[in-house]
């Protein structure tokens, strides 16, 4: 993934007071590197889906090893949801 910034200065991340977050700030927490994997079944076939922290579907596969490879290849951080 590439981040594009205008000008010669590096992008500066905005500091956020977590007690007073807007909906948009909350939805962007963990983006773009934090993901979660969900096991699902479609038409009787087991599938694995990788979702971004905001719930956006990033990709699906039938192979759990491919999920691990994609996460490693793109330097993503997977988390468990309860």
N, C-alpha and C positions, 0 to 999 in steps of 0.2 A: 504494500500500500504506500502511496505517496501522499504527502501533505504539501499543498501548494500555498505559498505565501507571496504577497506582492511586496516588491522592494527588497532591499538587501538585509533588513533586520529580521531575525528569527521570530516566529510566532510566539506570543506570550499567552499562556493560559490564564483565563480569568479566575480569580479567587472567588470561591462561593461560600457564603455562610450557610451551612447545612440546616440551620434552624429556620431560615427564611428563603427557601428555594422556590423558584417558579416551577411550573409544570414542565416547561421546556428544559430547564436545568436538571430536573430530576430524571427526565427521560434520556438525557445524554450522559448520565453517570456510567462510567465504565466503557464508553465508546472511545475508540473503535476496537479495543483489544479484548474486552471481557465478553465471553460467550457462554452459552449453556447448550447442552445436548439433550435431546428428548427422543426417547424410543417411542415409535408409533407403529401402527399396522394399517396398511392400505391394501385393500383387495386381498386380504389374507396373507400378505407378505410383510415381514418385519422390515421397518425402515428406521434410520437414524437421521435426525434433523439437527443442524447447527443453527442456533438463533443468536443474534446480537443481544447485547444487554437491554436494548429497548424493545425486544420482542420481534424484531424483523427477521424473517427467515433468510439465512445466508446460503444454505444448501442442504441437499439430502443425499443419502447413499444407503445401500443395503449392507455395506461392509463396515463393521465397527473399527477395523484396523485403518480403513481409509479416513474415518473421522479423526482418529488420533494423528494420522499423518498430516491431514489438512491443518489441524490445530498447531502442530509443531512447525510445519512449513511456513505458516503465516505469523508465527510468533504470537499466537493468541493465548489467552489465559482462560481455561475452562473452570466453571464453578458448579457446585451442586445447589439445587433448589430444593427446599423442603415445603 
